[in-house]
Amino acid sequence: MNHLDFFQSYVQLSSQLLPVIVCALIGAYWSLSGKEFPSEFVSNLSISLATPSLVFYTLVSTKLDNTLLLKVGGSAVLCIFLMAMIAIVLLKLFKLPIWYLLPCATFPNAGNLGLPMAQLSFGDDGLVIAVAFFAIFSFFQHTLGVSILGWANHKDSKQNGKFPYGVAFMGLSAVILRAAEVKVPGPILESTKLVGSLAIPLMLISLGVALCTIQKSSFKQGAVLAAVRMLTGAIGGSILVYSLDLPPLACQVFIQQMLMPIAVVNYIYTQRLTPYGQTAAAGVLVSTVIFALLAPMIVWWTSYSLIILK
């Protein structure tokens, strides 16, 4: 690709990223203006209703075959443990507390940013792969990730209401219906489509609010943590694509999702359960800003990495 083609690609991808930035800026403006933001209501609406509906609709309506979806789910589980091992090595290398910051370094923001980026970059087929990826990562993030933090600080990792029951139930229901080849009635399908369409804007607005409420301290360690997250995703994505026999689209989506910044929910758990909340907060902020600046290049890399790695 010559310089002109790359510039045109960068401009095009930047314009595709604009809706993501706008939604996040709405949340940032709302927070900076001092207006009350109903975080609990928005979070519950997004997690309990919108995201499960999005998962159900995309899994039921996608034209991808069941074999591919099963392969994506299995690959996502493998991806978690691969990135965890890489993160342990990098955290030790950069002299950061391993068990306190392991979830931050392992689990990417596959919800707030991962879903809209996948849809904008790869369309509906890319979105359903990202949703399957997000569903698996969400499950492990709210269970294994929280357990690690609780164990590391010798505290009870109580997570009432944190387990994604809605996502798990709707995802399982969609899988059963697809396996049984049951056709979902049109009104139900359209209802889940409408409710599911709320998920991405709500998550992005919440992200903007959360970033503005994070105290801007501990930036040195946070910047290192952000670098560890991005390196973990880059190395893990390269190994995964090179090792597994996945379709090209699945490979591209996986690489992109693994390169996502630190998820805001990781900061929330780290703040509650460990003494490294400010480091996690700085890591979220720095990694998100880096991703926002480099997103078009990251999407470009996902398109051409297969040529290099395969």
KOLDRENPA-500217 format. One record per residue: residue in one letter; z, y, x of N, C-alpha, C in turn. Coordinates in steps of 0.1 Angstrom, whole numbers. Example, Ala and Ser with C-alpha at 12.3 -4.5 7.8 and 13.67 -1.06 7.14 Angstrom:
% KOLDRENPA-500217
R   type      nz      ny      nx     caz     cay     cax      cz      cy      cx
R      A      78     -57     132      78     -45     123      78     -33     132
R      S      71     -22     128      71     -11     137      79       0     129
//
This chain:
% KOLDRENPA-500217
R   type      nz      ny      nx     caz     cay     cax      cz      cy      cx
R      M       0     -12       8       0       0       0       0      12       9
R      N     -10      22       7     -10      34      15       0      44      10
R      H       1      55      17      11      65      14       8      71       0
R      L      -4      73      -4      -7      79     -17      -3      70     -28
R      D      -7      57     -27      -3      47     -37      12      46     -38
R      F      19      47     -27      33      46     -27      39      58     -34
R      F      34      70     -31      39      82     -38      37      81     -53
R      Q      25      77     -57      22      76     -71      31      66     -78
R      S      34      55     -71      43      45     -76      57      50     -78
R      Y      61      58     -68      75      64     -68      76      73     -80
R      V      66      82     -82      66      91     -93      67      84    -106
R      Q      58      74    -108      58      66    -120      71      60    -123
R      L      77      53    -113      90      46    -115     101      56    -117
R      S     100      68    -111     110      78    -113     110      83    -128
R      S      98      84    -133      97      89    -147     102      78    -157
R      Q     100      65    -153     106      54    -161     121      54    -161
R      L     127      58    -149     141      59    -148     148      70    -155
R      L     139      80    -159     145      92    -166     153      89    -178
R      P     149      80    -187     158      78    -199     172      73    -194
R      V     173      65    -184     185      60    -179     194      72    -174
R      I     188      81    -166     195      92    -161     199     101    -172
R      V     191     104    -182     194     113    -193     206     108    -201
R      C     206      95    -204     218      89    -211     231      90    -203
R      A     230      88    -190     242      89    -182     246     104    -181
R      L     237     113    -181     240     127    -180     246     132    -193
R      I     242     126    -204     249     130    -217     264     127    -216
R      G     267     115    -211     281     111    -209     288     120    -199
R      A     281     123    -188     287     132    -178     290     146    -184
R      Y     280     151    -192     282     165    -198     294     164    -208
R      W     294     154    -216     305     153    -226     319     153    -219
R      S     320     146    -208     332     145    -200     336     158    -194
R      L     326     164    -187     329     177    -180     331     188    -190
R      S     326     188    -202     329     198    -212     343     198    -218
R      G     350     187    -214     364     186    -219     365     180    -233
R      K     354     176    -239     355     170    -252     361     156    -252
R      E     368     153    -262     374     139    -263     363     129    -265
R      F     363     118    -257     353     108    -258     360      95    -263
R      P     356      89    -274     363      77    -279     359      65    -271
R      S     365      64    -260     361      53    -250     363      39    -256
R      E     375      37    -262     378      24    -268     369      20    -279
R      F     366      30    -288     356      27    -299     342      24    -294
R      V     337      32    -285     324      30    -279     323      16    -272
R      S     334      14    -264     334       1    -256     335     -11    -266
R      N     343     -10    -276     344     -21    -285     331     -23    -293
R      L     325     -12    -297     312     -13    -304     301     -19    -296
R      S     301     -15    -283     291     -20    -274     293     -35    -271
R      I     305     -38    -267     308     -52    -263     309     -62    -274
R      S     315     -57    -285     318     -67    -296     306     -68    -306
R      L     297     -58    -307     286     -59    -317     272     -57    -311
R      A     271     -46    -304     257     -43    -299     252     -53    -288
R      T     260     -55    -278     255     -64    -268     253     -79    -273
R      P     263     -84    -281     260     -98    -286     247     -98    -295
R      S     245     -87    -303     232     -87    -311     220     -86    -302
R      L     221     -79    -291     210     -78    -281     207     -91    -275
R      V     218     -98    -271     216    -112    -265     210    -121    -275
R      F     214    -121    -288     209    -130    -298     194    -127    -300
R      Y     191    -114    -302     177    -111    -306     168    -114    -295
R      T     171    -111    -282     162    -113    -271     160    -128    -268
R      L     171    -136    -269     170    -150    -267     162    -157    -278
R      V     164    -153    -290     157    -159    -301     142    -155    -302
R      S     140    -143    -299     126    -138    -301     117    -139    -289
R      T     123    -142    -277     115    -142    -265     105    -154    -266
R      K      94    -152    -259      83    -162    -259      85    -171    -247
R      L      95    -169    -238      97    -177    -227     102    -191    -232
R      D      98    -201    -225     101    -215    -229     116    -218    -225
R      N     121    -228    -232     135    -232    -231     138    -237    -216
R      T     129    -243    -210     131    -249    -197     133    -237    -187
R      L     126    -226    -188     127    -215    -180     141    -208    -182
R      L     145    -207    -194     158    -200    -197     169    -208    -191
R      L     169    -222    -192     179    -230    -186     179    -229    -171
R      K     168    -228    -165     167    -226    -151     173    -213    -147
R      V     170    -202    -155     176    -189    -151     191    -189    -152
R      G     197    -196    -162     211    -197    -163     217    -204    -152
R      G     211    -215    -148     216    -223    -136     215    -215    -123
R      S     204    -208    -122     202    -200    -110     212    -189    -109
R      A     216    -183    -121     226    -172    -121     239    -177    -116
R      V     243    -189    -120     256    -194    -116     256    -196    -101
R      L     245    -202     -96     243    -204     -81     244    -190     -74
R      C     238    -180     -80     237    -167     -75     251    -161     -73
R      I     260    -163     -82     274    -158     -82     281    -163     -69
R      F     280    -176     -68     288    -182     -57     281    -179     -43
R      L     268    -178     -43     261    -174     -31     265    -160     -27
R      M     265    -150     -36     269    -137     -33     284    -135     -29
R      A     292    -144     -36     306    -143     -32     309    -148     -18
R      M     302    -158     -13     303    -162       1     298    -151      11
R      I     287    -145       7     281    -134      16     291    -123      16
R      A     297    -119       4     306    -108       3     318    -110      12
R      I     323    -123      12     335    -126      19     333    -123      34
R      V     321    -127      39     318    -125      53     317    -111      56
R      L     310    -103      48     308     -89      50     321     -81      49
R      L     329     -84      39     342     -77      38     351     -79      50
R      K     351     -91      55     358     -94      67     352     -87      79
R      L     339     -87      80     332     -80      91     335     -65      91
R      F     336     -59      80     339     -44      79     354     -41      77
R      K     362     -51      78     376     -50      78     382     -44      65
R      L     376     -49      54     381     -45      41     389     -57      35
R      P     399     -54      27     407     -65      21     398     -74      12
R      I     397     -86      16     387     -95      10     390     -98      -5
R      W     402    -103      -8     404    -107     -22     406     -96     -32
R      Y     411     -84     -27     412     -73     -36     399     -67     -40
R      L     389     -68     -31     376     -61     -33     364     -71     -35
R      L     367     -84     -35     357     -94     -37     349     -93     -50
R      P     356     -91     -61     348     -89     -74     338     -77     -73
R      C     343     -66     -67     334     -54     -66     322     -57     -57
R      A     324     -64     -47     313     -67     -38     304     -78     -44
R      T     309     -86     -53     301     -97     -58     293     -94     -71
R      F     300     -88     -80     294     -86     -94     287     -73     -95
R      P     274     -73     -97     267     -60     -98     267     -55    -112
R      N     262     -43    -114     262     -36    -127     250     -42    -135
R      A     251     -54    -139     240     -60    -146     239     -56    -161
R      G     249     -48    -166     249     -44    -180     244     -30    -181
R      N     252     -20    -176     249      -6    -178     235      -2    -172
R      L     232      -7    -160     220      -3    -154     210     -15    -153
R      G     215     -27    -152     206     -39    -150     197     -41    -162
R      L     202     -40    -174     194     -43    -186     183     -32    -188
R      P     187     -19    -188     176      -9    -189     166      -9    -178
R      M     170     -12    -166     161     -12    -155     151     -24    -156
R      A     156     -35    -160     148     -47    -162     138     -45    -173
R      Q     142     -38    -184     133     -36    -195     122     -25    -191
R      L     126     -15    -184     117      -5    -180     107     -10    -169
R      S     112     -19    -161     103     -24    -150      95     -36    -154
R      F     100     -45    -162      93     -57    -165      90     -60    -179
R      G      94     -51    -188      91     -53    -202     101     -62    -209
R      D      98     -67    -221     107     -76    -229     109     -89    -222
R      D      99     -95    -216     101    -108    -209     111    -106    -197
R      G     110     -95    -190     119     -93    -180     133     -90    -185
R      L     134     -84    -197     147     -81    -203     155     -94    -206
R      V     147    -103    -212     154    -115    -216     160    -123    -204
R      I     153    -123    -193     158    -129    -181     170    -122    -176
R      A     170    -108    -177     181    -100    -173     193    -103    -182
R      V     190    -105    -195     201    -107    -205     208    -121    -202
R      A     200    -131    -199     206    -144    -195     214    -142    -182
R      F     209    -135    -173     216    -132    -160     229    -125    -163
R      F     228    -114    -172     240    -106    -175     250    -115    -183
R      A     246    -123    -192     255    -131    -199     264    -140    -190
R      I     257    -147    -181     264    -156    -171     274    -147    -162
R      F     269    -136    -157     277    -128    -148     289    -122    -156
R      S     287    -118    -168     297    -112    -176     308    -122    -179
R      F     305    -135    -182     314    -145    -184     323    -147    -171
R      F     317    -148    -160     325    -151    -147     332    -138    -143
R      Q     326    -127    -146     333    -114    -142     346    -112    -149
R      H     346    -115    -162     358    -113    -171     368    -125    -170
R      T     364    -135    -163     374    -147    -162     377    -149    -147
R      L     368    -154    -139     370    -157    -125     373    -144    -117
R      G     366    -134    -120     368    -121    -112     382    -116    -114
R      V     386    -115    -127     400    -110    -130     410    -119    -125
R      S     408    -132    -125     418    -142    -120     420    -140    -105
R      I     409    -137     -98     410    -135     -83     419    -123     -80
R      L     417    -112     -88     425    -100     -85     440    -102     -89
R      G     442    -110    -100     456    -112    -104     463    -121     -93
R      W     455    -131     -88     461    -140     -78     464    -132     -65
R      A     454    -124     -61     456    -116     -49     468    -107     -49
R      N     471    -102     -60     482     -92     -61     495     -99     -67
R      H     494    -112     -70     505    -119     -76     510    -112     -89
R      K     500    -108     -97     503    -103    -110     497    -111    -121
R      D     502    -110    -133     496    -117    -144     483    -110    -148
R      S     472    -117    -147     459    -111    -150     456    -112    -165
R      K     464    -105    -173     462    -105    -187     449     -98    -191
R      Q     441    -104    -199     428     -98    -203     426     -99    -218
R      N     436     -95    -225     434     -95    -240     422     -87    -244
R      G     413     -93    -251     402     -86    -256     391     -84    -246
R      K     393     -89    -234     383     -87    -223     373     -98    -223
R      F     376    -110    -227     367    -121    -226     355    -118    -236
R      P     343    -120    -232     331    -117    -240     329    -128    -251
R      Y     338    -129    -260     336    -139    -271     323    -137    -279
R      G     320    -124    -282     308    -122    -290     296    -126    -282
R      V     295    -122    -270     283    -126    -262     282    -141    -261
R      A     293    -148    -258     293    -162    -256     288    -169    -270
R      F     294    -164    -281     291    -170    -294     276    -168    -298
R      M     272    -156    -296     258    -152    -300     248    -159    -291
R      G     251    -159    -278     242    -166    -269     241    -181    -271
R      L     253    -187    -274     253    -201    -277     245    -204    -290
R      S     247    -196    -300     240    -197    -313     225    -196    -311
R      A     221    -187    -303     206    -185    -300     201    -198    -293
R      V     208    -203    -284     204    -215    -276     202    -227    -286
R      I     213    -228    -295     212    -240    -304     200    -238    -314
R      L     198    -226    -319     187    -224    -328     174    -227    -321
R      R     172    -222    -309     160    -225    -301     158    -240    -299
R      A     169    -246    -295     167    -261    -292     164    -269    -305
R      A     169    -264    -316     166    -271    -329     153    -266    -335
R      E     147    -256    -329     135    -250    -334     136    -245    -348
R      V     148    -238    -351     150    -232    -364     145    -218    -363
R      K     138    -214    -373     133    -201    -374     143    -191    -381
R      V     146    -181    -374     156    -171    -379     150    -163    -390
R      P     156    -161    -401     150    -152    -412     148    -138    -407
R      G     137    -132    -412     133    -119    -407     144    -108    -408
R      P     151    -107    -420     161     -97    -421     172     -98    -411
R      I     176    -110    -407     186    -112    -397     181    -108    -384
R      L     169    -111    -381     163    -108    -368     162     -93    -366
R      E     157     -86    -377     156     -72    -376     169     -65    -375
R      S     180     -70    -382     193     -64    -381     199     -65    -367
R      T     197     -77    -361     202     -78    -347     194     -70    -338
R      K     182     -68    -340     173     -59    -332     178     -45    -333
R      L     181     -40    -345     186     -26    -347     199     -24    -340
R      V     209     -33    -343     222     -31    -337     222     -33    -322
R      G     214     -42    -317     212     -45    -303     207     -33    -296
R      S     198     -25    -303     192     -13    -296     203      -3    -293
R      L     215      -4    -298     225       6    -295     232       3    -281
R      A     230      -9    -277     238     -14    -265     235      -6    -253
R      I     222      -5    -249     219       2    -236     223      17    -236
R      P     219      24    -247     224      39    -247     239      40    -246
R      L     246      32    -254     261      33    -254     267      30    -240
R      M     261      20    -233     266      16    -220     264      27    -210
R      L     252      33    -211     248      43    -201     256      56    -203
R      I     258      60    -216     267      72    -219     281      69    -214
R      S     286      57    -216     300      54    -211     300      54    -196
R      L     289      50    -190     289      50    -175     290      65    -170
R      G     283      74    -177     283      88    -173     297      94    -174
R      V     304      90    -185     318      95    -187     327      89    -176
R      A     326      76    -174     334      69    -164     333      75    -150
R      L     321      78    -146     318      83    -132     325      97    -131
R      C     325     105    -141     331     118    -140     346     118    -141
R      T     352     107    -145     367     106    -146     373      99    -134
R      I     364      94    -125     369      87    -113     373      98    -103
R      Q     385      96     -98     390     105     -87     382     103     -74
R      K     378     115     -69     369     114     -57     377     114     -45
R      S     383     103     -42     390     101     -30     387      87     -24
R      S     392      85     -12     389      72      -5     375      70      -3
R      F     367      80       0     352      79       1     348      71      13
R      K     356      71      24     351      63      36     351      48      33
R      Q     362      43      28     363      29      24     353      26      13
R      G     352      35       3     344      33      -8     329      33      -4
R      A     325      41       5     311      41      10     308      27      17
R      V     318      22      25     316       9      31     315      -2      21
R      L     324      -1      11     323     -11       0     310     -10      -7
R      A     304       2      -9     291       3     -16     280      -3      -7
R      A     281      -1       6     271      -7      15     272     -23      15
R      V     285     -28      14     287     -42      13     280     -48       0
R      R     282     -41     -11     276     -45     -24     261     -46     -23
R      M     255     -36     -17     240     -35     -16     235     -46      -6
R      L     242     -48       5     238     -58      15     240     -72       9
R      T     251     -74       2     253     -87      -5     241     -90     -14
R      G     237     -81     -22     226     -83     -31     213     -85     -24
R      A     210     -77     -14     198     -79      -6     197     -92       1
R      I     207     -96       7     207    -109      15     207    -121       5
R      G     216    -120      -5     216    -131     -15     203    -132     -23
R      G     197    -121     -27     184    -121     -34     173    -127     -25
R      S     173    -124     -12     163    -130      -3     164    -145      -2
R      I     177    -149       0     179    -163       1     176    -171     -11
R      L     179    -165     -23     177    -172     -36     162    -173     -38
R      V     154    -163     -36     140    -163     -39     133    -173     -29
R      Y     138    -173     -17     132    -181      -7     135    -196      -9
R      S     147    -199     -15     151    -213     -16     148    -219     -29
R      L     148    -212     -40     146    -217     -53     132    -216     -58
R      D     128    -226     -66     114    -226     -72     114    -219     -85
R      L     115    -206     -85     115    -198     -98     102    -192    -100
R      P      98    -189    -112      86    -182    -115      86    -168    -109
R      P      75    -162    -106      75    -148    -100      83    -138    -107
R      L      81    -138    -121      89    -127    -128     104    -129    -127
R      A     108    -142    -128     123    -145    -127     128    -140    -113
R      C     120    -143    -103     124    -139     -89     125    -124     -88
R      Q     116    -117     -94     116    -102     -93     128     -96    -101
R      V     131    -102    -112     142     -97    -120     155    -100    -113
R      F     156    -112    -107     168    -116    -100     171    -107     -88
R      I     161    -104     -80     163     -95     -69     167     -82     -73
R      Q     161     -76     -84     165     -63     -89     180     -63     -94
R      Q     184     -74    -101     197     -74    -107     207     -76     -96
R      M     204     -83     -85     214     -85     -74     215     -72     -66
R      L     206     -63     -67     207     -51     -59     213     -39     -67
R      M     218     -42     -79     225     -32     -87     238     -28     -80
R      P     243     -16     -83     255     -11     -78     267     -17     -83
R      I     279     -13     -79     292     -19     -84     294     -15     -98
R      A     297     -25    -106     299     -23    -121     312     -15    -123
R      V     312      -6    -133     324       3    -136     336      -6    -140
R      V     333     -17    -147     344     -26    -151     352     -31    -139
R      N     345     -33    -128     352     -38    -116     363     -28    -111
R      Y     359     -15    -112     369      -4    -109     381      -5    -118
R      I     378      -7    -131     389      -7    -141     399     -19    -138
R      Y     394     -31    -135     402     -42    -132     410     -40    -119
R      T     402     -35    -109     409     -33     -96     420     -22     -96
R      Q     417     -12    -104     428      -1    -106     440      -7    -113
R      R     438     -16    -122     450     -21    -130     458     -32    -122
R      L     451     -40    -114     457     -51    -108     459     -51     -93
R      T     454     -41     -86     455     -40     -72     459     -26     -67
R      P     462     -24     -54     465     -11     -49     452      -4     -44
R      Y     441      -9     -47     428      -4     -41     419       2     -52
R      G     425       7     -62     417      13     -73     409      25     -68
R      Q     414      33     -60     406      45     -55     394      41     -46
R      T     396      30     -38     385      25     -30     374      20     -39
R      A     378      13     -50     368       7     -59     361      19     -66
R      A     369      29     -70     363      40     -77     352      47     -69
R      A     356      50     -56     346      56     -47     334      47     -45
R      G     337      34     -44     325      25     -43     316      25     -54
R      V     321      26     -67     313      27     -78     304      40     -78
R      L     311      51     -75     304      64     -74     293      64     -64
R      V     296      60     -51     287      60     -40     275      51     -43
R      S     278      38     -47     267      28     -49     258      32     -60
R      T     264      39     -71     256      43     -82     246      55     -78
R      V     252      64     -70     243      75     -66     232      70     -56
R      I     236      61     -47     226      55     -38     215      48     -46
R      F     219      40     -56     209      33     -65     200      43     -72
R      A     206      53     -78     198      63     -85     188      70     -76
R      L     191      72     -64     182      78     -54     171      69     -50
R      L     175      56     -48     166      46     -43     160      37     -53
R      A     163      39     -66     158      30     -76     143      27     -76
R      P     135      38     -75     120      35     -75     116      26     -63
R      M     122      28     -52     119      20     -40     124       6     -42
R      I     136       4     -49     141      -9     -51     131     -17     -61
R      V     127     -10     -71     117     -16     -80     104     -20     -73
R      W     100     -11     -65      88     -13     -57      90     -26     -48
R      W     102     -27     -42     105     -38     -33     105     -51     -41
R      T     110     -51     -53     110     -63     -61      96     -68     -65
R      S      87     -58     -65      73     -62     -68      65     -68     -56
R      Y      70     -64     -44      62     -69     -33      70     -78     -24
R      S      83     -81     -27      91     -89     -19      86    -104     -19
R      L      80    -108     -30      76    -122     -31      65    -125     -21
R      I      57    -115     -18      46    -117      -8      52    -119       6
R      I      64    -113       8      70    -114      21      79    -126      22
R      L      86    -129      12      96    -140      12      90    -154       9
R      K      79    -154       2      73    -167      -2      63    -172       8
//
